[in-house]
Amino acid sequence: MPISVTTGYQHTLANLRTMVRRMVMKPTSDDRWDDDLVDDCINRALDELHMLGIEQIATDTFTSSASQQEWTPEATVWRVLGVNYDDKWLTMITKDEMDRITGGDWDANSGDPSYWFVEHTDAGCHIWFDKKMPTGKTVKFWFEKRIQDLSDDDTLCGFYKTFTPLIVYKACALLKHADGDLQESQGWDLRFDRLFPMAEYRSLNPGGGNLTPHDPHGWSDPN
């Protein structure tokens, strides 16, 4: 159940912290309810959304250099979902298919590629194309984002505002559980459970199903 990451329609860590504090009636930091505790619960709430299958889908671009045939995405890229080269979608293939298409000589051909193959390493994914590309071509890619904790106040959470109530309710549940108030914690969890299916539906059906996704890999911002 992917959702998209798009700048400008998310809340920051500072926004979420303020909302959580308002819900639990602790508007300011103190020795027991300091900001670090609240931030930790917000990050754990985001982790739980990921565990429930909500993935952050993002898009980015790079410009090819002369005879470029491989590319290593940044560390935030967890899994590449699709690649668009010069306004043409490329086909993802396996290593065996890459060997067959290239005759085992991956870097023998130059020109506009038609296929891409992902090689997974300890550092992340590494992308190979079936041909060496000419310089100056725009390559756009869609990817699942690697989970990262929010640390700075102005860091965007990575989830559409549709999911803000879920983040807040789960963070409140975790805070109350940490405080030993299990009954109150269960109440926030019930709110979370009740809203989750609706938030999931809205993320997959923007505009009530009247809007067409910009791309085949999720409701993402192509810009």
Protein Blocks (a to p, Z undefined) as FASTA:
>chain_A
ZZdddehiaccfklmmmmmmmmnopabccfklcfklmmmmmmmmmmmmmmnopacddddd
ddddehiabdcddfklmbdfbdceehiacddddfklmmmmnnopaklpgcjdfbdcdddd
fkbccdddfbdcdehiacdddddddddddfbfklcehiafklmmmmmmmmmmmmmmmnop
aklmmmmmmmmmmmmmmmmmmmmmgghlpaccfbfnbccdfZZ
